Structure formats: structure tokens, C-alpha cells
Amino acid sequence: MVRPRWQVLKQSPERICWHRWNQVLALCATANLIWIIFDVTYIPLRNFWINRTIDIVLLNKANISLKIIPNITPFYDPIKGIQDHSETKSTLENFTKLDQVLLSKNRNPYELNKLIKKQRELTRELFESYYYIGLRNVNALDKLQSKFKSKTTISSYKEAASYILSKEYLDTVVWNEERKFWNEEIIPLIKTNYSRTTDRHGNPINQAWRIDIPFQILFILDILIKTVRFKRRFPAISWRDALLRRWIDLPLILPFWRLTRIMPITERLYNSNLIQIEPIRAVISQGIVALLAIEIFEVFTLRIVDSLQNLIRSSHIPQRIRSLCSHQRVNKNNKNEINKFIGLWLPLLLNKIGPNMRPQLIALFDHALQRSLERSTMPNPIRNLAIFEKAESVISYQLASGMVDALLDLSKSAGDQLGQKDLLLEQLSLNAIDRFWEELACTLDKDDVLKESQQLLLTFLEELKRLSFNQLKNQGTLDDLITELDGLNFSSTKPQPNKQV
């Protein structure tokens, strides 16, 4: 019994279970891809993760604070082998102590002078540090130097930093306002400095593979399960071919080129019905197919024209014409195709097609005869008589009918004779055709008509080739072609669906 269209086919529990499994794996793969993007961009974006601010140069506001995002650098720095720079750590710790003393009401002058002096020395060492002026922190160093110089009128950043970290200067400013300059402009730049440990080969330590291994084990397990299922479904296939069916999942288990996992992950999300990429695929394939179609058409046209030119340029044209003779073709194929073709079509044209066109032929001849009678030297008074016009029409129709009937009778009788088995007629026709090919070949051998004809045809084809490619180039760009296709596919006139009763 056929299932009605309105009844949805119920899936089996096993099929639903596998579908859920594919969805879970697709979501895990998506999480893995998000982590990979984060891991790859962590080092370039570490300044953002440690300060959680975005500099906006075009706006009045210097930066946008995103402190709602937690600071993940203490947890992820060890994975990338990042350690706090010793001088940077000492500078930040000493500044914290100095900030507490300056904020307190009961200041110890001895302790304050000691902290100011130490902060000044640590800042100078920070400027001269080999690690700090590394390539990754050269921009931060330039910004730090310009911050100190812009705070004062001193041109040297070292002297400007020494002046700002002097007791005379700190006694003249309100620390609650001054510490805002340090906390918002100086300290974030100092925090960006770091050192990275290396292995015995000098490569930076990266422990990200420890996070990636559980995902890879899960992907390998899924690939093996799908391979076993495919092998059970098609027992004749080999294990190697069954495993190669999942070739697209290869980037999922490779420890390098991890960003290429976007392809198998997209495929898994699409097959799990979690995303819809058909419109995107259709647009991309449309552009690729349109481009390939233009290229293939150009190559195809060029090959055809070149083949025709090579055929015309050949010096063996008379020999090829002689090969059309019946005795040579019979020797090769043991049959005469030309004679059979003529014997098949001539009786058909003369016996059936010609007689069926009798009304059209009579009308054609009648019109031609009337035009001939109108051009005859006849006085206008006589020509304008109704009886003369009627007689002229009758005469032309009778003459046309007689001529057409005579021609049709002749063609019919000729067709009947050709349709009959007449060996003599076949032989005479064959001799006439062979003589025609032989005379044509001899004429081309002796005369210069062949060379001139070849030159004219080659010039014509070369011009045709150039005009064709210029026309293809002037047709418009690939975007114009795609726009035209969209206009045909998404026309406002849509076919109406058939209504079923």
C-alpha cells in the first residue's frame, strides 16, 4: 500500500540516534574550531586579553573598556609558555606599594623616598631592557616613551620619566588624578611585556596540543565508526576504500594546518541540518561554472577553427576527394553509402513530399504568372475591365495547375522508377557521381583554384576566430553573465502550480 503524501515517514530509533550523534560531533567540532581560532590569535591579541581595551583613534574617546571580560591570561599564558618578565613584574609590584603609600594619609617620608627612587631605577632599566625592546614590544615601547614626553615639556623620555618620578613633582600634583594617568596609560603598556620560554631547540613552548588531543581522539573514533558502518552496508568494498570515503575529515586529525578544519566542520554542520549552506554553495558554484563555461567555449571554438584550418591547409585534398569514389569506398567498407543515401531520399522526395506540396506550389506558380501578365503591354482601359481581370486570374491558375501537375507527374514517375530495383539505373548514377568526384579532383590538381580557395578560406576562418573572441570579450564581464542568469532564474513570471482536484 502506498503511503499518503501527507503522512510523514517516521524514522527508526537507530536512525534518530545516529542523527543525534552526528549533531553532537558537529557541535564538538565547532567548539574545537572556535578554540583553534582563539589559540592561533592569542599571541597577536594578548595585549587585548590582558588589558581588555580597544583603542579608538578616530573618536574622541581614547579607548573602549571591556573589563566585563575576565582576564584569561593567567590561565592561558602557561599553555603558550609565557612568563612574567622579571623587570616588568618588579616594576608593577613596586608601583603598587608606591600607590598605597601615596594614598595613605600617614606617609613615611623615608619609605616614600625609597619607593620613588626604586621606581625611577626600575623604569630606566625597563627602557634599556633587551627583552622589552624585542620586535613584539617595539610599538608598546614607542607609545610608552611618547606618553612620558607628552606629560612634560622635556624632549628626552628618560629625563621626563625621572622628573615625573621625583619627589618634587609628586609634591606638586594631586595623586588621585596622577594615578589615573599611570593606571590608564602607563601600566597597561608595561603589562604587555612578557618573556616566553623555549625548548632545547630554541622553539617557543606551546602546550596547546594537550587541549587538542581529546578532540582528535573523538574525531578518530567517529571516523572509525562511520567506516565500519559503511563497510557493513557495502560488504564488497575494501577497508581502505571505506576509510577513504571520509577523506574530508583528514584535517580533523592533523596536528598542523588546523585552520583547514573549517571545511570538514562545515560539511558536518550541513549534513547534521544545523546550518544551511545551499544558497552560498549555489552562488559560488554559479560563478565557477560561468567562468569555466566561458573558458571551455573559447577553447572549444579555437580547436574547431584550428581543425578546419588544418584540414583546408592540407595538400591532400584531391586525394581525399578521389576517396569519395564508389570503388574506393566499397573496397574499404564493402558498401556504398552515397548511393544508398540517394536511393533512399530521392523516391521519398519525389513520391511523398512533392505531391503533398501541390497547393503551395500552385499558389506560387499562380502568383508568378499573374505578375508576368501584369507586366505585359496591355492598354489600361482593357486591363481595368472586371471580365479581363477574372479571365486573367483563371488563365494563370489553369496554367499554374497544369505546370505543377505535369512536374509532379514527372517527379512521381521518376520516383517510382528510382524506387524500383533497377541495376542499370544504379550503375549509371554511380558512374555519374564517380565521374564528378574524379573531374573535380583532376581540376584541383592542375589549376591554381585550390591554392587560392585555401588561402581565402584560411583568411576567412582567421578573421572569424578574431571576431568571435572579440565578441566574447565585448559580451561583458562575468558579473554581467551572472546577473543575466539571475534574471532568467528569478523572473517575476513564475509558472503556476497545477491544481489537483
C-alpha positions in Angstrom: 0.0 0.0 0.0 1.4 3.4 -1.0 2.0 5.9 1.9 -0.1 9.1 1.5 1.8 12.2 0.8 0.6 14.0 4.0 1.9 11.3 6.3 5.5 12.0 7.3 7.8 9.0 7.1 8.7 8.0 10.7 12.4 7.5 11.2 13.6 4.4 13.1 15.1 4.9 16.6 18.5 3.8 15.3 18.5 6.4 12.6 17.4 9.1 15.1 20.2 8.0 17.4 22.9 8.3 14.7 21.5 11.7 13.7 21.9 12.9 17.2 25.4 11.5 17.4 26.3 13.4 14.2 24.9 16.6 15.6 26.8 16.2 18.9 30.0 15.6 16.9 29.3 18.6 14.7 28.9 20.8 17.8 32.1 19.4 19.3 34.0 20.1 16.1 32.6 23.7 16.1 33.8 24.2 19.6 37.2 22.8 18.6 37.4 25.3 15.6 36.5 28.2 17.9 39.2 27.2 20.3 41.7 26.9 17.4 40.9 30.4 16.2 41.4 31.7 19.7 44.7 29.8 20.1 46.1 31.0 16.8 45.2 34.6 17.6 46.1 34.6 21.3 49.7 35.8 20.9 48.9 38.6 18.5 45.9 39.7 20.6 47.5 39.1 24.0 47.6 42.9 24.6 43.9 43.0 24.3 43.3 40.0 26.6 45.5 41.4 29.3 44.0 44.9 29.3 40.6 44.3 27.7 40.5 47.6 26.0 40.1 48.7 22.3 41.9 51.8 21.1 39.7 54.1 19.0 41.8 56.6 17.2 39.1 58.3 15.2 36.8 59.1 18.2 37.3 61.5 21.0 37.5 58.6 23.4 41.0 57.1 23.6 39.8 53.6 24.1 36.8 51.4 24.9 37.0 49.4 28.1 35.8 45.8 28.1 36.6 45.0 31.7 33.4 42.8 31.9 35.5 40.2 30.0 37.6 38.2 32.6 41.3 38.2 32.4 42.3 34.8 31.0 46.0 35.5 30.6 46.9 33.9 34.0 45.3 30.6 32.9 46.4 30.6 29.2 49.9 32.1 29.4 51.4 28.9 30.8 50.0 26.9 27.8 51.8 29.2 25.4 55.0 29.2 27.6 54.6 32.8 28.6 56.1 34.0 31.8 56.0 37.3 33.6 59.1 39.4 32.7 61.2 39.8 35.8 61.8 43.5 35.5 58.2 44.1 34.5 57.0 42.2 37.5 59.2 44.2 39.8 58.1 47.5 38.3 54.4 46.6 38.8 54.9 45.4 42.3 56.9 48.5 43.3 54.3 50.8 41.8 51.6 49.0 43.8 53.4 49.7 47.0 54.1 53.3 46.0 50.4 53.8 45.1 49.4 52.6 48.6 51.9 54.9 50.4 50.8 57.9 48.3 47.1 57.2 49.0 47.6 56.8 52.8 47.3 59.8 55.0 50.1 58.8 57.3 53.1 58.8 54.9 56.5 57.6 56.0 58.9 60.1 54.2 61.8 57.6 54.3 59.8 54.8 52.8 58.2 57.1 50.2 61.6 58.4 49.0 62.9 54.8 48.9 60.0 53.6 46.7 60.2 56.7 44.4 63.9 56.1 43.9 63.4 52.4 43.2 60.5 53.1 40.8 62.7 55.5 38.9 65.5 53.0 38.6 63.2 50.2 37.5 61.6 52.3 34.9 65.1 53.2 33.5 66.1 49.6 33.4 62.8 48.7 31.7 63.6 51.1 28.9 67.1 49.6 28.5 65.9 46.0 28.8 66.9 43.7 26.0 63.7 41.7 26.3 61.4 44.8 26.2 62.8 46.2 23.0 62.1 43.0 21.2 60.2 43.1 18.0 56.9 42.1 19.5 57.0 45.1 22.0 58.7 47.8 20.0 55.3 49.5 19.4 54.5 49.4 23.1 57.9 50.9 23.9 57.4 53.8 21.5 54.0 54.5 23.0 55.4 54.4 26.5 58.2 56.9 25.6 55.8 59.3 23.9 53.4 59.1 27.0 56.2 60.3 29.3 57.3 63.1 26.9 53.8 64.3 26.4 53.3 64.6 30.1 56.1 67.2 30.4 57.9 69.6 28.1 61.1 67.6 28.3 62.3 66.1 24.9 64.1 63.1 26.4 61.9 60.4 27.6 64.4 59.2 30.2 64.6 62.6 31.7 60.8 63.0 31.5 60.3 59.7 33.4 62.9 60.8 36.0 61.1 64.1 36.5 57.7 62.5 36.8 59.1 60.0 39.4 60.7 62.7 41.6 59.5 63.8 45.0 59.4 67.5 43.9 57.0 66.7 41.1 54.8 64.3 43.2 54.5 67.0 45.9 53.0 69.5 43.4 50.3 67.2 42.0 47.2 65.5 43.4 48.0 61.8 43.4 44.3 60.8 42.8 44.5 62.5 39.5 48.1 61.5 38.7 47.4 57.8 39.4 44.7 57.9 36.7 47.5 58.7 34.2 49.5 55.8 35.4 46.7 53.2 35.6 45.1 54.1 32.2 48.1 54.9 30.1 51.4 53.6 31.6 50.6 50.4 33.5 48.6 48.8 30.5 51.6 49.3 28.3 54.0 47.8 30.9 51.8 44.8 31.4 52.1 43.8 27.7 55.8 43.0 28.2 56.5 39.3 28.7 59.0 36.6 28.1 58.5 33.2 26.5 60.3 30.0 27.4 61.8 27.9 24.7 62.7 24.2 24.3 66.2 22.8 23.7 65.8 23.5 20.0 65.1 27.2 20.6 61.4 27.0 19.6 58.8 28.7 21.8 57.0 26.2 24.1 53.4 25.6 23.1 51.3 23.1 25.1 48.1 23.7 23.1 48.3 20.1 21.8 47.2 18.9 25.2 43.8 20.5 24.7 43.6 19.3 21.1 44.3 15.6 21.8 40.8 14.8 23.3 39.1 16.3 20.2 41.4 14.4 17.9 40.6 11.1 19.7 36.9 11.8 19.4 37.3 12.6 15.7 39.3 9.4 15.1 36.6 7.3 16.9 33.9 8.9 14.8 35.8 8.2 11.6 36.3 4.6 12.5 32.6 4.1 13.5 31.5 5.6 10.1 34.0 3.4 8.3 32.6 0.3 10.0 29.0 1.3 9.2 29.9 1.9 5.6 31.7 -1.5 5.4 28.7 -3.3 6.8 26.4 -1.5 4.3 28.5 -2.4 1.3 30.5 -5.6 2.2 32.1 -5.8 -1.2 34.1 -2.6 -0.7 37.6 -2.8 0.8 38.5 -1.3 4.2 40.9 1.1 2.5 38.2 2.4 0.2 35.7 2.6 3.0 38.2 4.6 5.0 39.0 6.9 2.1 35.3 7.8 1.9 36.0 10.1 4.9 38.9 11.8 3.3 37.4 15.2 4.0 37.9 14.5 7.8 41.7 14.3 7.4 42.3 17.9 8.7 40.5 17.0 11.9 43.3 14.6 12.9 46.3 16.6 11.7 48.3 18.5 14.3 49.2 21.2 11.8 47.3 23.4 9.4 44.5 23.3 12.0 42.5 26.2 10.4 41.8 23.9 7.4 39.3 22.1 9.7 36.7 24.6 8.7 36.0 22.5 5.6 35.1 19.2 7.3 33.4 21.0 10.2 31.2 23.0 7.7 30.3 19.7 6.0 29.4 18.1 9.3 27.2 21.0 10.3 25.4 20.9 6.9 24.8 17.2 7.0 23.5 17.4 10.5 20.9 20.0 9.5 22.4 22.6 11.9 23.2 25.2 9.2 22.1 25.8 5.7 24.8 26.5 3.1 23.0 25.6 0.0 22.4 29.2 -1.1 26.1 30.0 -0.6 27.1 26.9 -2.4 24.8 27.7 -5.3 26.2 31.3 -5.6 29.8 30.0 -5.5 29.1 27.2 -8.0 27.3 29.5 -10.3 30.3 31.8 -10.5 32.7 28.9 -11.0 30.5 27.3 -13.7 30.0 30.5 -15.5 33.8 31.2 -15.6 34.6 27.6 -16.7 31.8 27.7 -19.3 33.4 30.8 -20.9 36.8 29.3 -20.9 35.7 26.0 -22.3 33.7 27.6 -25.0 36.7 29.7 -26.1 39.0 26.7 -26.1 36.4 24.6 -27.9 35.8 27.2 -30.6 39.5 27.7 -31.1 40.1 23.9 -31.5 37.3 23.6 -34.1 38.5 26.6 -36.1 42.1 25.3 -35.9 41.0 21.8 -37.1 39.2 23.3 -40.1 42.2 25.4 -41.0 44.5 22.3 -40.8 42.0 20.4 -43.0 41.9 23.2 -45.6 45.6 23.8 -45.4 46.3 20.1 -46.3 47.8 19.4 -49.7 45.9 16.0 -49.9 42.5 17.5 -50.7 42.4 16.0 -54.3 43.3 12.5 -52.9 40.5 12.9 -50.3 38.0 13.8 -53.0 39.1 10.8 -55.0 38.5 8.6 -51.9 34.8 9.5 -52.2 34.5 7.5 -55.4 32.5 4.3 -55.1 35.2 1.8 -55.9 37.5 3.1 -53.1 34.7 3.3 -50.5 33.5 -0.2 -51.4 36.9 -1.6 -51.1 37.2 -0.2 -47.5 33.7 -0.7 -46.1 32.1 -3.2 -48.5 29.2 -0.8 -49.0 28.3 2.3 -50.9 26.8 4.8 -48.5 26.3 7.7 -51.0 24.4 5.5 -53.5 22.2 4.1 -50.7 21.6 7.6 -49.3 20.5 8.9 -52.8 18.4 5.9 -53.4 16.7 6.4 -50.0 15.9 10.1 -50.2 15.1 10.7 -53.9 12.0 8.4 -54.0 10.9 9.9 -50.7 11.1 13.5 -52.1 9.6 12.7 -55.4 6.7 10.4 -54.4 5.6 11.8 -51.0 6.9 15.2 -50.1 6.4 16.7 -53.6 2.8 15.7 -54.2 1.8 16.8 -50.7 3.1 20.3 -51.5 0.7 20.7 -54.6 -1.5 23.5 -53.2 1.5 25.6 -52.2 3.3 25.0 -55.5 0.1 26.0 -57.5 -0.2 29.2 -55.4 3.4 30.0 -56.0 3.2 29.5 -59.8 -0.2 31.3 -60.0 1.3 34.4 -58.3 4.3 34.3 -60.6 2.2 34.1 -63.7 -0.1 36.9 -62.6 2.9 39.1 -62.0 4.1 38.3 -65.5 0.7 39.1 -67.1 0.6 42.4 -65.2 3.9 43.4 -66.8 2.6 42.7 -70.3 1.8 45.6 -72.7 -1.9 45.8 -72.3 -4.0 49.0 -72.6 -5.2 50.3 -69.2 -8.9 50.5 -70.2 -8.9 46.9 -71.1 -6.9 45.9 -68.1 -9.3 47.6 -65.7 -12.3 45.6 -67.0 -13.6 43.1 -64.5 -14.1 40.3 -67.0 -10.5 40.7 -68.1 -9.2 40.5 -64.5 -11.3 37.4 -63.9 -10.1 35.8 -67.1 -6.5 36.7 -66.3 -6.9 35.0 -62.8 -8.5 31.9 -64.3 -5.8 31.6 -67.0 -2.9 32.0 -64.6 -4.5 29.4 -62.2 -5.1 26.9 -65.0 -1.6 27.4 -66.3 -0.1 27.0 -62.8 -2.1 23.9 -62.1 -1.1 22.3 -65.4 2.5 23.1 -64.9 2.6 21.8 -61.3 0.6 18.7 -62.2 3.0 18.0 -65.1 6.0 18.4 -62.9 4.5 16.3 -60.1 3.6 13.5 -62.5 7.1 13.6 -63.9 8.6 13.6 -60.5 6.3 10.8 -59.3 7.1 8.6 -62.3 10.8 9.3 -61.8 10.4 8.4 -58.1 8.6 5.2 -59.0 11.4 4.2 -61.3 14.0 5.1 -58.8 12.2 3.2 -56.1 12.2 0.1 -58.2 15.2 -2.2 -58.3 17.0 -1.1 -61.5 20.6 -2.3 -61.6 21.3 -0.3 -64.8 20.0 2.9 -63.3 22.0 2.4 -60.1 25.1 1.8 -62.1 24.6 4.8 -64.3 24.0 7.0 -61.3 27.1 5.6 -59.6 29.2 6.2 -62.7 28.0 9.8 -62.9 28.8 10.5 -59.3 32.3 8.9 -59.5 33.0 10.9 -62.7 32.0 14.1 -60.9 34.5 13.4 -58.0 37.2 12.4 -60.4 36.8 15.5 -62.6 36.8 17.7 -59.5 40.0 16.2 -58.2 41.8 16.5 -61.6 40.7 20.1 -61.9 42.0 20.9 -58.5 45.3 19.2 -59.2 46.0 21.1 -62.4 44.5 24.5 -61.7 45.5 27.2 -59.1 41.9 27.4 -57.9 42.7 25.1 -55.0 45.5 27.3 -53.6 43.5 30.5 -54.0 40.5 28.9 -52.4 42.6 27.6 -49.5 44.1 31.0 -48.9 40.7 32.7 -49.0 39.1 30.1 -46.6 42.1 30.3 -44.2 41.8 34.1 -44.2 38.1 33.9 -43.6 38.5 31.5 -40.7 41.3 33.5 -39.1 39.1 36.6 -39.3 36.2 34.6 -37.9 38.4 33.5 -35.0 39.4 37.0 -34.1 35.8 38.4 -34.4 34.5 35.5 -32.3 36.9 36.2 -29.4 36.5 39.9 -29.6 32.7 39.4 -29.4 33.2 37.2 -26.4 35.3 39.8 -24.7 32.8 42.5 -25.5 29.8 40.5 -24.2 30.5 41.8 -20.7 32.2 40.6 -17.5 31.5 37.5 -15.5 29.2 39.6 -13.2 27.1 40.6 -16.2 26.7 37.0 -17.2 25.7 36.0 -13.6 23.3 38.9 -13.5 21.7 37.7 -16.7 21.4 34.2 -15.3 19.8 35.6 -12.1 17.3 37.5 -14.3 16.3 34.3 -16.0 16.2 32.1 -12.8 14.4 34.7 -10.6 12.0 36.1 -13.2 8.8 37.7 -11.9 6.7 35.4 -14.1 6.6 32.1 -12.3 4.8 29.1 -13.5 1.5 28.4 -11.8 1.4 25.1 -9.9 -1.1 22.6 -11.2 -4.2 22.4 -9.1 -5.3 19.0 -8.2 -8.9 18.2 -7.6 
